[in-house]
Amino acid sequence: MTMNVKPFALAMIAAISATPALITQASAADLAPYSDAPSYNEPASASGGWTGPYVGLHAGMGSDKMSPFSGDKEFMGGIQGGYNAEMGGAVVGGELELSHMGDTEVDVRGGELKERYRVAAKGKVGAPLGDTLLYGTAGVAMTSLRDTDSAKGPDGWKPGWLLGAGIEQNINSNLSAKVEYNYVRTNDVRSFDGARTSKSDIGDHTIKAGVNYKF
């Protein structure tokens, strides 16, 4: 039987001719651009919720002696309001405070005077540790002074400066509780002891607890 090889030869030639094109298409498919796998980003740490305005109440003890065991402590209390902002891992803010000092007695030359009211404007810088804030504070204070049997003081208000530190703890998204220490220095306080007029630099220490409501 005679085999007709012409059709077979033509088919082989066509297959060989198509092979380079198939190889080229496969290589192009391998080199096609692809999307990078999505990168993993560390989730941002949760805010402590310190940013925003607040108002609150405070109460504590005031004395011209630093020792908490001194016998001449007086009860003091008042109100405060301010604003905090979280920036760059820190909390910064400002606060206005009005306090009744409970007639805290302070020594002057020849006698004593009593501190009745105080208005303070304070700046605050703190380190937030989640729901806990450790902070320092500084500012100016205006204190009204009263006469005693041993000395007469100035009329009106006397300016001074304030330094302090505290710790505040979030209770929930709106309420926080704090404990704060303040030292206030008032210079050049004029007094009269019945025989002479003199000037004294006076200071007091307050330790107070308070609560804030955050809006």
PyMOL commands that set and color helices and strands:
alter all, ss='L'
color gray80, all
select helices_A, chain A and resi 6-30
alter helices_A, ss='H'
color red, helices_A
select strands_A, chain A and resi 52-63+74-87+90-108+111-129+132-146+157-170+175-192+197-214
alter strands_A, ss='S'
color yellow, strands_A
deselect
rebuild
show_as cartoon
